[in-house]
Amino acid sequence: MKMLSDTQVRRFIEDGFVRLDDAFPRAIADSGRAKIWQAIGIDPDDSTTWTRPVVRIGAINDEYGTQPPSFGEAVNTPTLYDAFDKLVGR
């Protein structure tokens, strides 16, 4: 688990955001991204289908319910919990 450094905490205070590399595994990101492409009905490998500058979607309903497990897994990692605790407290 990567811990949030004191420098990153200061950057968050100064800038209002901080980048967290490797906050969750690549496989979770790949799964979530695939679900989003599917939900918006656009082919990630065919830029001719990218005809709108913004595409909004609601909840993604699938066999798991209203949110694929990858989204829940992505926001519940030890790295993110450490960052949350350091930035806003336990």
C-alpha positions as CSV (number, residue, x, y, z in Angstrom):
1,M,0.0,0.0,0.0
2,K,1.3,3.4,-0.9
3,M,0.9,5.9,1.9
4,L,0.1,9.6,1.3
5,S,3.2,11.6,1.9
6,D,3.4,14.9,3.9
7,T,4.2,16.6,0.6
8,Q,1.1,15.3,-1.0
9,V,-1.0,16.4,2.0
10,R,0.5,19.9,1.6
11,R,-0.2,19.9,-2.1
12,F,-3.8,18.9,-1.4
13,I,-4.2,21.8,1.0
14,E,-2.6,24.3,-1.4
15,D,-4.2,23.0,-4.7
16,G,-7.4,21.4,-3.6
17,F,-6.5,18.0,-5.2
18,V,-3.8,15.4,-5.1
19,R,-2.8,12.7,-7.5
20,L,-2.8,9.2,-6.1
21,D,-0.9,6.7,-8.3
22,D,-1.8,3.1,-8.0
23,A,-4.8,3.9,-5.7
24,F,-6.4,0.6,-6.9
25,P,-5.4,-2.3,-9.2
26,R,-5.2,-1.9,-12.9
27,A,-7.7,-4.8,-13.4
28,I,-10.4,-2.8,-11.5
29,A,-9.8,0.2,-13.7
30,D,-10.0,-1.9,-16.8
31,S,-13.2,-3.5,-15.7
32,G,-14.8,-0.2,-14.8
33,R,-13.7,1.5,-18.0
34,A,-15.2,-1.4,-20.1
35,K,-18.5,-1.0,-18.3
36,I,-18.6,2.7,-19.0
37,W,-17.8,2.3,-22.7
38,Q,-20.6,-0.3,-22.9
39,A,-23.1,2.0,-21.1
40,I,-22.5,4.9,-23.4
41,G,-22.6,2.7,-26.5
42,I,-19.5,4.0,-28.0
43,D,-16.6,1.9,-29.4
44,P,-13.3,2.8,-27.6
45,D,-11.4,1.5,-30.6
46,D,-13.3,3.5,-33.2
47,S,-12.9,7.2,-32.9
48,T,-15.5,7.8,-35.6
49,T,-18.1,6.9,-33.0
50,W,-16.9,9.7,-30.7
51,T,-19.3,12.2,-32.0
52,R,-20.4,14.0,-28.8
53,P,-18.2,16.1,-26.6
54,V,-19.9,15.0,-23.4
55,V,-21.8,11.8,-22.7
56,R,-23.7,11.5,-19.4
57,I,-24.9,8.3,-18.0
58,G,-26.8,7.3,-14.9
59,A,-26.4,4.3,-12.7
60,I,-25.1,1.3,-14.6
61,N,-27.4,-1.6,-14.0
62,D,-26.1,-5.1,-14.6
63,E,-26.3,-8.6,-13.0
64,Y,-24.7,-7.2,-9.9
65,G,-27.2,-4.4,-9.3
66,T,-26.9,-0.7,-9.9
67,Q,-23.1,-0.5,-9.8
68,P,-20.6,-3.0,-11.1
69,P,-18.3,-4.4,-8.4
70,S,-15.3,-2.7,-9.9
71,F,-16.6,0.8,-9.0
72,G,-17.2,-0.2,-5.4
73,E,-13.8,-1.9,-5.2
74,A,-12.1,1.1,-6.7
75,V,-13.2,3.4,-3.9
76,N,-12.6,1.0,-1.0
77,T,-8.9,0.3,-1.1
78,P,-6.4,0.7,1.8
79,T,-4.5,3.3,-0.2
80,L,-7.6,5.5,-0.5
81,Y,-8.7,5.0,3.1
82,D,-5.2,6.1,4.2
83,A,-5.5,9.2,2.0
84,F,-9.1,10.0,3.3
85,D,-7.9,9.6,6.9
86,K,-4.9,11.9,6.4
87,L,-6.9,14.6,4.5
88,V,-10.1,14.7,6.4
89,G,-9.6,12.5,9.5
90,R,-10.9,9.1,10.5
